[in-house]
C-alpha cells in the first residue's frame, strides 16, 4: 500500500503535539479537530514526496496512491480502533464522499487489474469507481495511548461504517515513550549544597 508504521506513528505524534497545546479555555472540541487536521497534514507531508496526490472531494482530505488503485482518508475512530477484536467505527458522521467510497469498495474488484486514465477534472470531481478507499482511523484511549488502524470499509449504516473488509492494526504509540532508551543520553546530574538561611 505504500504505508509504513513509522510514518503513521510520526503523524500520530504530530497530532498529539498539537492537541497538547489546547486547554479548557479553547473552544470545545477544538483540540480533537486540530489533532485530526495535523494527522492529515503530516500524512500529506510524508506521502507527497512518494508521489501520492492530495485531493479534497467534497472537502474530504484524501490521499491518492501513485498507482491510482487505492487512497487513504484520515479519520477519528471509536474505542474499538486499533484493537484486534474491536468493533470500531468512525467517530464523526461521514457524508456523501465516504458513502460513495464505501459503495465503490464493494464493487471495485474488477478494476484492480485495469489501468485507467482520467482527466484532472474527473479526478478532482469524485473518487467514485476508480480506487479502493482505506481509512486511517485514530483513537486516543483513557491512558493517552494512541491507537490506529488502516482499514477498508465495506458497509455503512446511516453515517457510520459498520463492516470492514480488512483491518490492519498498527502498534500502539505511548505518547510518553520518546524512544526505546537504547540511544537516549541521560542529562547530566548536578550536585550542589543547599544552605538554609
Rosetta constraint file for C-alpha pairs under 8 A:
AtomPair CA 1 CA 65 HARMONIC 7.86 0.50
AtomPair CA 1 CA 70 HARMONIC 7.79 0.50
AtomPair CA 2 CA 65 HARMONIC 7.62 0.50
AtomPair CA 3 CA 7 HARMONIC 7.11 0.50
AtomPair CA 3 CA 8 HARMONIC 7.66 0.50
AtomPair CA 4 CA 8 HARMONIC 6.53 0.50
AtomPair CA 5 CA 9 HARMONIC 6.04 0.50
AtomPair CA 5 CA 170 HARMONIC 6.62 0.50
AtomPair CA 5 CA 171 HARMONIC 7.62 0.50
AtomPair CA 6 CA 10 HARMONIC 6.05 0.50
AtomPair CA 7 CA 11 HARMONIC 6.32 0.50
AtomPair CA 7 CA 43 HARMONIC 7.40 0.50
AtomPair CA 7 CA 46 HARMONIC 6.97 0.50
AtomPair CA 8 CA 12 HARMONIC 6.21 0.50
AtomPair CA 8 CA 43 HARMONIC 7.34 0.50
AtomPair CA 9 CA 13 HARMONIC 6.11 0.50
AtomPair CA 9 CA 173 HARMONIC 6.82 0.50
AtomPair CA 10 CA 14 HARMONIC 6.13 0.50
AtomPair CA 10 CA 42 HARMONIC 7.70 0.50
AtomPair CA 11 CA 15 HARMONIC 6.24 0.50
AtomPair CA 11 CA 38 HARMONIC 7.33 0.50
AtomPair CA 11 CA 39 HARMONIC 5.09 0.50
AtomPair CA 11 CA 40 HARMONIC 7.87 0.50
AtomPair CA 11 CA 42 HARMONIC 5.19 0.50
AtomPair CA 11 CA 43 HARMONIC 5.94 0.50
AtomPair CA 12 CA 16 HARMONIC 6.17 0.50
AtomPair CA 12 CA 39 HARMONIC 6.16 0.50
AtomPair CA 12 CA 138 HARMONIC 7.84 0.50
AtomPair CA 12 CA 146 HARMONIC 6.96 0.50
AtomPair CA 12 CA 173 HARMONIC 7.98 0.50
AtomPair CA 13 CA 17 HARMONIC 6.07 0.50
AtomPair CA 13 CA 175 HARMONIC 7.02 0.50
AtomPair CA 14 CA 18 HARMONIC 6.49 0.50
AtomPair CA 14 CA 35 HARMONIC 7.95 0.50
AtomPair CA 14 CA 38 HARMONIC 6.36 0.50
AtomPair CA 14 CA 39 HARMONIC 6.75 0.50
AtomPair CA 14 CA 42 HARMONIC 6.96 0.50
AtomPair CA 15 CA 19 HARMONIC 6.14 0.50
AtomPair CA 15 CA 34 HARMONIC 7.25 0.50
AtomPair CA 15 CA 35 HARMONIC 4.26 0.50
AtomPair CA 15 CA 36 HARMONIC 6.58 0.50
AtomPair CA 15 CA 37 HARMONIC 7.54 0.50
AtomPair CA 15 CA 38 HARMONIC 4.84 0.50
AtomPair CA 15 CA 39 HARMONIC 5.27 0.50
AtomPair CA 16 CA 20 HARMONIC 6.09 0.50
AtomPair CA 16 CA 35 HARMONIC 6.18 0.50
AtomPair CA 16 CA 175 HARMONIC 7.67 0.50
AtomPair CA 17 CA 21 HARMONIC 6.98 0.50
AtomPair CA 18 CA 22 HARMONIC 7.61 0.50
AtomPair CA 18 CA 31 HARMONIC 7.65 0.50
AtomPair CA 18 CA 34 HARMONIC 6.67 0.50
AtomPair CA 18 CA 35 HARMONIC 6.11 0.50
AtomPair CA 18 CA 38 HARMONIC 7.14 0.50
AtomPair CA 19 CA 31 HARMONIC 4.79 0.50
AtomPair CA 19 CA 32 HARMONIC 6.57 0.50
AtomPair CA 19 CA 34 HARMONIC 6.20 0.50
AtomPair CA 19 CA 35 HARMONIC 5.23 0.50
AtomPair CA 20 CA 31 HARMONIC 7.62 0.50
AtomPair CA 21 CA 31 HARMONIC 7.97 0.50
AtomPair CA 22 CA 26 HARMONIC 6.25 0.50
AtomPair CA 22 CA 30 HARMONIC 7.74 0.50
AtomPair CA 22 CA 31 HARMONIC 5.66 0.50
AtomPair CA 24 CA 28 HARMONIC 7.65 0.50
AtomPair CA 26 CA 30 HARMONIC 6.76 0.50
AtomPair CA 26 CA 31 HARMONIC 7.91 0.50
AtomPair CA 29 CA 33 HARMONIC 6.34 0.50
AtomPair CA 30 CA 34 HARMONIC 6.00 0.50
AtomPair CA 31 CA 35 HARMONIC 6.05 0.50
AtomPair CA 32 CA 36 HARMONIC 6.22 0.50
AtomPair CA 33 CA 37 HARMONIC 6.16 0.50
AtomPair CA 34 CA 38 HARMONIC 6.10 0.50
AtomPair CA 35 CA 39 HARMONIC 6.23 0.50
AtomPair CA 36 CA 40 HARMONIC 6.29 0.50
AtomPair CA 36 CA 74 HARMONIC 7.52 0.50
AtomPair CA 36 CA 75 HARMONIC 6.88 0.50
AtomPair CA 36 CA 76 HARMONIC 6.93 0.50
AtomPair CA 37 CA 41 HARMONIC 6.12 0.50
AtomPair CA 38 CA 42 HARMONIC 5.89 0.50
AtomPair CA 39 CA 43 HARMONIC 6.10 0.50
AtomPair CA 39 CA 74 HARMONIC 7.11 0.50
AtomPair CA 40 CA 44 HARMONIC 6.12 0.50
AtomPair CA 40 CA 61 HARMONIC 7.23 0.50
AtomPair CA 40 CA 74 HARMONIC 6.09 0.50
AtomPair CA 41 CA 45 HARMONIC 6.19 0.50
AtomPair CA 42 CA 46 HARMONIC 6.12 0.50
AtomPair CA 43 CA 47 HARMONIC 5.96 0.50
AtomPair CA 44 CA 48 HARMONIC 5.73 0.50
AtomPair CA 44 CA 54 HARMONIC 6.86 0.50
AtomPair CA 44 CA 63 HARMONIC 7.02 0.50
AtomPair CA 45 CA 49 HARMONIC 7.35 0.50
AtomPair CA 46 CA 50 HARMONIC 7.54 0.50
AtomPair CA 47 CA 51 HARMONIC 6.77 0.50
AtomPair CA 47 CA 52 HARMONIC 5.50 0.50
AtomPair CA 47 CA 63 HARMONIC 7.97 0.50
AtomPair CA 48 CA 52 HARMONIC 4.74 0.50
AtomPair CA 48 CA 53 HARMONIC 6.16 0.50
AtomPair CA 48 CA 54 HARMONIC 7.51 0.50
AtomPair CA 50 CA 66 HARMONIC 7.91 0.50
AtomPair CA 51 CA 65 HARMONIC 7.11 0.50
AtomPair CA 51 CA 66 HARMONIC 5.35 0.50
AtomPair CA 52 CA 63 HARMONIC 6.24 0.50
AtomPair CA 52 CA 64 HARMONIC 5.35 0.50
AtomPair CA 52 CA 65 HARMONIC 4.70 0.50
AtomPair CA 52 CA 66 HARMONIC 5.10 0.50
AtomPair CA 53 CA 63 HARMONIC 5.58 0.50
AtomPair CA 53 CA 64 HARMONIC 5.05 0.50
AtomPair CA 53 CA 65 HARMONIC 6.75 0.50
AtomPair CA 53 CA 66 HARMONIC 7.14 0.50
AtomPair CA 54 CA 61 HARMONIC 6.99 0.50
AtomPair CA 54 CA 62 HARMONIC 5.72 0.50
AtomPair CA 54 CA 63 HARMONIC 4.61 0.50
AtomPair CA 54 CA 64 HARMONIC 6.33 0.50
AtomPair CA 55 CA 60 HARMONIC 7.85 0.50
AtomPair CA 55 CA 61 HARMONIC 5.95 0.50
AtomPair CA 55 CA 62 HARMONIC 5.15 0.50
AtomPair CA 55 CA 63 HARMONIC 6.30 0.50
AtomPair CA 55 CA 64 HARMONIC 7.44 0.50
AtomPair CA 55 CA 124 HARMONIC 6.56 0.50
AtomPair CA 56 CA 60 HARMONIC 4.91 0.50
AtomPair CA 56 CA 61 HARMONIC 4.46 0.50
AtomPair CA 56 CA 62 HARMONIC 5.82 0.50
AtomPair CA 56 CA 124 HARMONIC 7.53 0.50
AtomPair CA 57 CA 61 HARMONIC 7.05 0.50
AtomPair CA 57 CA 62 HARMONIC 7.48 0.50
AtomPair CA 57 CA 97 HARMONIC 6.88 0.50
AtomPair CA 57 CA 124 HARMONIC 6.34 0.50
AtomPair CA 57 CA 125 HARMONIC 6.37 0.50
AtomPair CA 57 CA 126 HARMONIC 6.02 0.50
AtomPair CA 57 CA 127 HARMONIC 7.48 0.50
AtomPair CA 58 CA 96 HARMONIC 7.89 0.50
AtomPair CA 58 CA 97 HARMONIC 6.41 0.50
AtomPair CA 60 CA 73 HARMONIC 7.75 0.50
AtomPair CA 60 CA 97 HARMONIC 7.09 0.50
AtomPair CA 61 CA 73 HARMONIC 6.50 0.50
AtomPair CA 61 CA 74 HARMONIC 7.66 0.50
AtomPair CA 62 CA 71 HARMONIC 6.71 0.50
AtomPair CA 62 CA 72 HARMONIC 5.78 0.50
AtomPair CA 62 CA 73 HARMONIC 4.96 0.50
AtomPair CA 62 CA 74 HARMONIC 7.66 0.50
AtomPair CA 63 CA 71 HARMONIC 5.36 0.50
AtomPair CA 63 CA 72 HARMONIC 5.06 0.50
AtomPair CA 63 CA 73 HARMONIC 6.51 0.50
AtomPair CA 64 CA 68 HARMONIC 6.18 0.50
AtomPair CA 64 CA 70 HARMONIC 6.30 0.50
AtomPair CA 64 CA 71 HARMONIC 4.21 0.50
AtomPair CA 64 CA 72 HARMONIC 6.49 0.50
AtomPair CA 65 CA 69 HARMONIC 6.80 0.50
AtomPair CA 65 CA 70 HARMONIC 5.81 0.50
AtomPair CA 65 CA 71 HARMONIC 5.58 0.50
AtomPair CA 65 CA 72 HARMONIC 7.98 0.50
AtomPair CA 68 CA 130 HARMONIC 7.40 0.50
AtomPair CA 68 CA 131 HARMONIC 6.35 0.50
AtomPair CA 69 CA 112 HARMONIC 6.73 0.50
AtomPair CA 69 CA 130 HARMONIC 6.77 0.50
AtomPair CA 69 CA 131 HARMONIC 4.44 0.50
AtomPair CA 69 CA 132 HARMONIC 6.32 0.50
AtomPair CA 70 CA 131 HARMONIC 4.58 0.50
AtomPair CA 70 CA 132 HARMONIC 4.44 0.50
AtomPair CA 70 CA 133 HARMONIC 5.72 0.50
AtomPair CA 70 CA 134 HARMONIC 7.21 0.50
AtomPair CA 71 CA 131 HARMONIC 6.74 0.50
AtomPair CA 71 CA 132 HARMONIC 6.24 0.50
AtomPair CA 71 CA 133 HARMONIC 4.92 0.50
AtomPair CA 71 CA 134 HARMONIC 6.04 0.50
AtomPair CA 72 CA 133 HARMONIC 5.81 0.50
AtomPair CA 72 CA 134 HARMONIC 4.90 0.50
AtomPair CA 72 CA 135 HARMONIC 5.60 0.50
AtomPair CA 72 CA 136 HARMONIC 6.67 0.50
AtomPair CA 73 CA 133 HARMONIC 7.15 0.50
AtomPair CA 73 CA 134 HARMONIC 6.33 0.50
AtomPair CA 73 CA 135 HARMONIC 4.87 0.50
AtomPair CA 73 CA 136 HARMONIC 6.04 0.50
AtomPair CA 74 CA 135 HARMONIC 5.76 0.50
AtomPair CA 74 CA 136 HARMONIC 4.69 0.50
AtomPair CA 74 CA 137 HARMONIC 6.05 0.50
AtomPair CA 74 CA 138 HARMONIC 7.83 0.50
AtomPair CA 75 CA 90 HARMONIC 6.74 0.50
AtomPair CA 75 CA 91 HARMONIC 7.76 0.50
AtomPair CA 75 CA 135 HARMONIC 6.72 0.50
AtomPair CA 75 CA 136 HARMONIC 6.17 0.50
AtomPair CA 75 CA 137 HARMONIC 5.00 0.50
AtomPair CA 75 CA 138 HARMONIC 6.50 0.50
AtomPair CA 76 CA 90 HARMONIC 5.96 0.50
AtomPair CA 76 CA 91 HARMONIC 5.41 0.50
AtomPair CA 76 CA 92 HARMONIC 7.09 0.50
AtomPair CA 76 CA 137 HARMONIC 5.28 0.50
AtomPair CA 76 CA 138 HARMONIC 4.88 0.50
AtomPair CA 76 CA 139 HARMONIC 6.07 0.50
AtomPair CA 77 CA 81 HARMONIC 5.73 0.50
AtomPair CA 77 CA 88 HARMONIC 6.43 0.50
AtomPair CA 77 CA 89 HARMONIC 5.68 0.50
AtomPair CA 77 CA 90 HARMONIC 4.43 0.50
AtomPair CA 77 CA 91 HARMONIC 4.63 0.50
AtomPair CA 77 CA 92 HARMONIC 7.85 0.50
AtomPair CA 77 CA 137 HARMONIC 5.14 0.50
AtomPair CA 77 CA 138 HARMONIC 5.32 0.50
AtomPair CA 77 CA 139 HARMONIC 5.41 0.50
AtomPair CA 78 CA 88 HARMONIC 5.46 0.50
AtomPair CA 78 CA 89 HARMONIC 5.74 0.50
AtomPair CA 78 CA 90 HARMONIC 6.17 0.50
AtomPair CA 78 CA 91 HARMONIC 5.20 0.50
AtomPair CA 78 CA 139 HARMONIC 6.35 0.50
AtomPair CA 79 CA 86 HARMONIC 7.81 0.50
AtomPair CA 79 CA 88 HARMONIC 6.46 0.50
AtomPair CA 79 CA 139 HARMONIC 6.85 0.50
AtomPair CA 79 CA 141 HARMONIC 7.20 0.50
AtomPair CA 80 CA 85 HARMONIC 7.80 0.50
AtomPair CA 80 CA 86 HARMONIC 4.15 0.50
AtomPair CA 80 CA 87 HARMONIC 4.92 0.50
AtomPair CA 80 CA 88 HARMONIC 4.20 0.50
AtomPair CA 80 CA 89 HARMONIC 7.55 0.50
AtomPair CA 81 CA 86 HARMONIC 6.45 0.50
AtomPair CA 81 CA 87 HARMONIC 7.23 0.50
AtomPair CA 81 CA 88 HARMONIC 4.88 0.50
AtomPair CA 81 CA 89 HARMONIC 7.43 0.50
AtomPair CA 81 CA 137 HARMONIC 6.75 0.50
AtomPair CA 81 CA 138 HARMONIC 6.69 0.50
AtomPair CA 81 CA 139 HARMONIC 6.17 0.50
AtomPair CA 81 CA 147 HARMONIC 6.42 0.50
AtomPair CA 81 CA 148 HARMONIC 5.96 0.50
AtomPair CA 81 CA 149 HARMONIC 6.58 0.50
AtomPair CA 82 CA 86 HARMONIC 7.36 0.50
AtomPair CA 82 CA 137 HARMONIC 7.98 0.50
AtomPair CA 82 CA 138 HARMONIC 7.61 0.50
AtomPair CA 82 CA 139 HARMONIC 7.68 0.50
AtomPair CA 82 CA 147 HARMONIC 4.95 0.50
AtomPair CA 82 CA 148 HARMONIC 4.51 0.50
AtomPair CA 82 CA 149 HARMONIC 5.05 0.50
AtomPair CA 82 CA 169 HARMONIC 5.20 0.50
AtomPair CA 82 CA 170 HARMONIC 6.39 0.50
AtomPair CA 82 CA 171 HARMONIC 7.78 0.50
AtomPair CA 82 CA 172 HARMONIC 7.53 0.50
AtomPair CA 83 CA 147 HARMONIC 7.77 0.50
AtomPair CA 83 CA 169 HARMONIC 6.84 0.50
AtomPair CA 84 CA 169 HARMONIC 6.61 0.50
AtomPair CA 88 CA 162 HARMONIC 7.90 0.50
AtomPair CA 89 CA 160 HARMONIC 6.18 0.50
AtomPair CA 89 CA 161 HARMONIC 5.36 0.50
AtomPair CA 89 CA 162 HARMONIC 6.29 0.50
AtomPair CA 90 CA 94 HARMONIC 7.72 0.50
AtomPair CA 90 CA 137 HARMONIC 7.32 0.50
AtomPair CA 90 CA 160 HARMONIC 5.84 0.50
AtomPair CA 90 CA 161 HARMONIC 6.37 0.50
AtomPair CA 91 CA 160 HARMONIC 7.94 0.50
AtomPair CA 92 CA 160 HARMONIC 7.75 0.50
AtomPair CA 93 CA 159 HARMONIC 4.78 0.50
AtomPair CA 93 CA 160 HARMONIC 5.90 0.50
AtomPair CA 94 CA 98 HARMONIC 6.08 0.50
AtomPair CA 94 CA 99 HARMONIC 7.16 0.50
AtomPair CA 94 CA 159 HARMONIC 4.96 0.50
AtomPair CA 94 CA 160 HARMONIC 6.37 0.50
AtomPair CA 95 CA 99 HARMONIC 6.13 0.50
AtomPair CA 95 CA 159 HARMONIC 6.43 0.50
AtomPair CA 96 CA 100 HARMONIC 5.99 0.50
AtomPair CA 97 CA 101 HARMONIC 6.19 0.50
AtomPair CA 97 CA 126 HARMONIC 7.71 0.50
AtomPair CA 97 CA 127 HARMONIC 7.80 0.50
AtomPair CA 98 CA 102 HARMONIC 6.08 0.50
AtomPair CA 99 CA 103 HARMONIC 6.25 0.50
AtomPair CA 99 CA 156 HARMONIC 7.12 0.50
AtomPair CA 99 CA 159 HARMONIC 7.71 0.50
AtomPair CA 100 CA 104 HARMONIC 6.10 0.50
AtomPair CA 100 CA 128 HARMONIC 6.37 0.50
AtomPair CA 101 CA 105 HARMONIC 6.09 0.50
AtomPair CA 101 CA 127 HARMONIC 6.86 0.50
AtomPair CA 101 CA 128 HARMONIC 6.17 0.50
AtomPair CA 101 CA 129 HARMONIC 7.86 0.50
AtomPair CA 101 CA 132 HARMONIC 7.34 0.50
AtomPair CA 101 CA 133 HARMONIC 5.94 0.50
AtomPair CA 102 CA 106 HARMONIC 6.65 0.50
AtomPair CA 102 CA 133 HARMONIC 7.22 0.50
AtomPair CA 102 CA 153 HARMONIC 5.81 0.50
AtomPair CA 102 CA 154 HARMONIC 5.54 0.50
AtomPair CA 102 CA 155 HARMONIC 6.25 0.50
AtomPair CA 102 CA 156 HARMONIC 7.30 0.50
AtomPair CA 103 CA 107 HARMONIC 6.89 0.50
AtomPair CA 103 CA 154 HARMONIC 7.27 0.50
AtomPair CA 103 CA 155 HARMONIC 7.36 0.50
AtomPair CA 104 CA 108 HARMONIC 5.65 0.50
AtomPair CA 104 CA 128 HARMONIC 6.17 0.50
AtomPair CA 104 CA 129 HARMONIC 5.32 0.50
AtomPair CA 104 CA 130 HARMONIC 7.98 0.50
AtomPair CA 104 CA 131 HARMONIC 7.81 0.50
AtomPair CA 104 CA 132 HARMONIC 7.22 0.50
AtomPair CA 105 CA 109 HARMONIC 7.84 0.50
AtomPair CA 105 CA 129 HARMONIC 7.97 0.50
AtomPair CA 105 CA 131 HARMONIC 7.58 0.50
AtomPair CA 105 CA 132 HARMONIC 5.31 0.50
AtomPair CA 105 CA 133 HARMONIC 6.70 0.50
AtomPair CA 105 CA 152 HARMONIC 7.79 0.50
AtomPair CA 105 CA 153 HARMONIC 7.23 0.50
AtomPair CA 105 CA 154 HARMONIC 6.27 0.50
AtomPair CA 106 CA 154 HARMONIC 5.96 0.50
AtomPair CA 107 CA 129 HARMONIC 7.82 0.50
AtomPair CA 108 CA 112 HARMONIC 7.17 0.50
AtomPair CA 108 CA 129 HARMONIC 6.35 0.50
AtomPair CA 108 CA 130 HARMONIC 7.36 0.50
AtomPair CA 108 CA 131 HARMONIC 6.97 0.50
AtomPair CA 108 CA 132 HARMONIC 6.92 0.50
AtomPair CA 110 CA 114 HARMONIC 7.76 0.50
AtomPair CA 111 CA 115 HARMONIC 7.98 0.50
AtomPair CA 111 CA 130 HARMONIC 7.04 0.50
AtomPair CA 111 CA 131 HARMONIC 7.62 0.50
AtomPair CA 112 CA 131 HARMONIC 7.97 0.50
AtomPair CA 116 CA 130 HARMONIC 7.68 0.50
AtomPair CA 118 CA 122 HARMONIC 6.35 0.50
AtomPair CA 118 CA 123 HARMONIC 6.58 0.50
AtomPair CA 119 CA 123 HARMONIC 6.24 0.50
AtomPair CA 120 CA 124 HARMONIC 6.11 0.50
AtomPair CA 121 CA 125 HARMONIC 5.97 0.50
AtomPair CA 122 CA 126 HARMONIC 6.50 0.50
AtomPair CA 123 CA 127 HARMONIC 6.59 0.50
AtomPair CA 127 CA 131 HARMONIC 7.13 0.50
AtomPair CA 132 CA 152 HARMONIC 7.68 0.50
AtomPair CA 133 CA 152 HARMONIC 6.65 0.50
AtomPair CA 133 CA 153 HARMONIC 7.63 0.50
AtomPair CA 134 CA 150 HARMONIC 6.48 0.50
AtomPair CA 134 CA 151 HARMONIC 5.46 0.50
AtomPair CA 134 CA 152 HARMONIC 4.61 0.50
AtomPair CA 134 CA 153 HARMONIC 6.76 0.50
AtomPair CA 135 CA 149 HARMONIC 7.89 0.50
AtomPair CA 135 CA 150 HARMONIC 5.52 0.50
AtomPair CA 135 CA 151 HARMONIC 5.30 0.50
AtomPair CA 135 CA 152 HARMONIC 6.34 0.50
AtomPair CA 135 CA 153 HARMONIC 7.35 0.50
AtomPair CA 136 CA 148 HARMONIC 6.94 0.50
AtomPair CA 136 CA 149 HARMONIC 5.74 0.50
AtomPair CA 136 CA 150 HARMONIC 4.46 0.50
AtomPair CA 136 CA 151 HARMONIC 6.60 0.50
AtomPair CA 137 CA 148 HARMONIC 5.43 0.50
AtomPair CA 137 CA 149 HARMONIC 5.48 0.50
AtomPair CA 137 CA 150 HARMONIC 6.37 0.50
AtomPair CA 137 CA 151 HARMONIC 7.61 0.50
AtomPair CA 138 CA 146 HARMONIC 7.11 0.50
AtomPair CA 138 CA 147 HARMONIC 5.74 0.50
AtomPair CA 138 CA 148 HARMONIC 4.39 0.50
AtomPair CA 138 CA 149 HARMONIC 6.86 0.50
AtomPair CA 139 CA 146 HARMONIC 5.91 0.50
AtomPair CA 139 CA 147 HARMONIC 5.11 0.50
AtomPair CA 139 CA 148 HARMONIC 6.20 0.50
AtomPair CA 140 CA 144 HARMONIC 5.61 0.50
AtomPair CA 140 CA 145 HARMONIC 5.60 0.50
AtomPair CA 140 CA 146 HARMONIC 4.76 0.50
AtomPair CA 140 CA 147 HARMONIC 6.13 0.50
AtomPair CA 141 CA 145 HARMONIC 5.52 0.50
AtomPair CA 141 CA 146 HARMONIC 6.75 0.50
AtomPair CA 141 CA 147 HARMONIC 7.43 0.50
AtomPair CA 144 CA 174 HARMONIC 7.20 0.50
AtomPair CA 144 CA 175 HARMONIC 6.85 0.50
AtomPair CA 145 CA 172 HARMONIC 6.69 0.50
AtomPair CA 145 CA 173 HARMONIC 5.75 0.50
AtomPair CA 145 CA 174 HARMONIC 4.79 0.50
AtomPair CA 145 CA 175 HARMONIC 6.17 0.50
AtomPair CA 146 CA 172 HARMONIC 5.80 0.50
AtomPair CA 146 CA 173 HARMONIC 4.92 0.50
AtomPair CA 146 CA 174 HARMONIC 6.35 0.50
AtomPair CA 146 CA 175 HARMONIC 7.05 0.50
AtomPair CA 147 CA 170 HARMONIC 7.22 0.50
AtomPair CA 147 CA 171 HARMONIC 7.31 0.50
AtomPair CA 147 CA 172 HARMONIC 5.05 0.50
AtomPair CA 147 CA 173 HARMONIC 6.59 0.50
AtomPair CA 148 CA 169 HARMONIC 6.57 0.50
AtomPair CA 148 CA 170 HARMONIC 5.53 0.50
AtomPair CA 148 CA 171 HARMONIC 7.56 0.50
AtomPair CA 148 CA 172 HARMONIC 7.13 0.50
AtomPair CA 149 CA 167 HARMONIC 6.62 0.50
AtomPair CA 149 CA 168 HARMONIC 5.40 0.50
AtomPair CA 149 CA 169 HARMONIC 4.49 0.50
AtomPair CA 149 CA 170 HARMONIC 5.14 0.50
AtomPair CA 150 CA 167 HARMONIC 6.06 0.50
AtomPair CA 150 CA 168 HARMONIC 5.11 0.50
AtomPair CA 150 CA 169 HARMONIC 6.70 0.50
AtomPair CA 150 CA 170 HARMONIC 7.48 0.50
AtomPair CA 151 CA 164 HARMONIC 6.76 0.50
AtomPair CA 151 CA 165 HARMONIC 7.55 0.50
AtomPair CA 151 CA 166 HARMONIC 5.46 0.50
AtomPair CA 151 CA 167 HARMONIC 4.26 0.50
AtomPair CA 151 CA 168 HARMONIC 5.88 0.50
AtomPair CA 152 CA 164 HARMONIC 5.63 0.50
AtomPair CA 152 CA 165 HARMONIC 5.46 0.50
AtomPair CA 152 CA 166 HARMONIC 5.19 0.50
AtomPair CA 152 CA 167 HARMONIC 6.53 0.50
AtomPair CA 153 CA 161 HARMONIC 6.39 0.50
AtomPair CA 153 CA 162 HARMONIC 7.83 0.50
AtomPair CA 153 CA 163 HARMONIC 6.20 0.50
AtomPair CA 153 CA 164 HARMONIC 4.47 0.50
AtomPair CA 153 CA 165 HARMONIC 6.05 0.50
AtomPair CA 153 CA 166 HARMONIC 7.55 0.50
AtomPair CA 154 CA 161 HARMONIC 7.49 0.50
AtomPair CA 154 CA 162 HARMONIC 7.74 0.50
AtomPair CA 154 CA 163 HARMONIC 5.34 0.50
AtomPair CA 154 CA 164 HARMONIC 5.05 0.50
AtomPair CA 154 CA 165 HARMONIC 5.65 0.50
AtomPair CA 155 CA 161 HARMONIC 5.76 0.50
AtomPair CA 155 CA 162 HARMONIC 5.64 0.50
AtomPair CA 155 CA 163 HARMONIC 4.95 0.50
AtomPair CA 155 CA 164 HARMONIC 7.03 0.50
AtomPair CA 156 CA 160 HARMONIC 5.36 0.50
AtomPair CA 156 CA 161 HARMONIC 4.14 0.50
AtomPair CA 156 CA 162 HARMONIC 5.18 0.50
AtomPair CA 156 CA 163 HARMONIC 6.94 0.50
AtomPair CA 157 CA 161 HARMONIC 6.36 0.50
AtomPair CA 157 CA 162 HARMONIC 6.25 0.50
AtomPair CA 173 CA 177 HARMONIC 7.89 0.50
AtomPair CA 179 CA 184 HARMONIC 7.58 0.50
AtomPair CA 180 CA 184 HARMONIC 7.92 0.50
